[in-house]
Amino acid sequence: MAWDSMTSVGGEFGSPEFDKLMDEDTQKFASDLARWIQHSSASHVALQLEEDEAADARNVQLALHELGQDVTIDVAASVWKQFSHNP
């Protein structure tokens, strides 16, 4: 049944500890993001991006900038690829 295979949205919804759980989720995201950026920056790999990939990477770079992360387009592309394939 499709319902059984749905990914859970997290325990914070409807919980009396909503704020605490949301803070934990935010901290985990920030930690994961920092780890992916560090890993992507350390690899020093220049990527050959197709036009669509370059546009996506630019959007990710802008989003990362809004989160306080100043990264190159290659690092943004690498983070995007890791994050989009990592549950």
C-alpha positions in Angstrom: 0.0 0.0 0.0 1.3 3.5 -0.9 0.6 4.8 2.6 2.9 2.3 4.2 5.9 3.5 2.0 5.5 7.2 2.7 8.5 8.9 4.3 7.7 10.3 7.7 7.6 14.0 8.1 9.2 14.1 11.5 8.1 13.7 15.0 7.8 17.5 15.6 4.4 17.9 14.0 1.7 17.7 16.7 4.3 17.3 19.5 4.2 19.3 22.6 8.0 19.7 22.1 7.5 21.2 18.7 10.0 24.1 19.2 12.7 21.8 20.7 12.4 19.2 17.9 12.4 21.9 15.2 15.6 23.3 16.7 17.2 19.9 16.6 16.2 19.4 13.0 17.7 22.8 12.1 20.9 22.0 13.9 21.2 18.7 12.1 20.6 20.3 8.8 23.3 23.0 9.5 25.7 20.2 10.6 25.0 18.1 7.5 25.4 21.2 5.3 28.7 22.2 6.9 30.0 18.6 6.4 28.9 18.5 2.7 30.5 21.9 2.1 33.7 20.9 3.8 33.8 17.6 1.8 33.0 19.3 -1.5 35.6 22.1 -0.9 38.3 19.6 0.1 37.9 17.6 -3.1 39.1 20.5 -5.3 37.4 19.0 -8.3 36.4 21.3 -11.2 33.1 20.0 -12.6 32.1 20.1 -16.2 28.5 21.3 -15.8 25.9 21.1 -18.6 23.7 24.2 -19.1 20.8 22.9 -16.9 23.2 21.7 -14.2 25.0 25.1 -14.2 21.6 26.9 -13.7 20.7 24.5 -10.8 24.1 24.9 -9.3 23.8 28.7 -9.5 20.4 28.5 -7.7 22.0 26.3 -5.0 24.9 28.8 -4.7 22.5 31.6 -4.2 20.5 29.6 -1.6 23.7 28.7 0.3 24.7 32.4 0.2 21.4 33.2 1.9 22.3 30.6 4.6 25.6 32.4 5.2 27.8 30.1 3.1 30.0 31.7 0.4 30.9 28.9 -1.9 32.1 28.5 -5.5 29.8 27.2 -8.2 31.6 23.9 -8.2 31.2 23.4 -4.5 27.5 24.4 -4.8 27.0 21.8 -7.6 28.7 19.1 -5.5 26.7 20.0 -2.4 23.5 19.9 -4.5 24.4 16.5 -5.9 25.1 15.1 -2.5 22.0 16.6 -0.8 19.6 15.6 -3.6 20.7 12.0 -3.4 21.0 11.8 0.4 17.8 11.0 2.3 
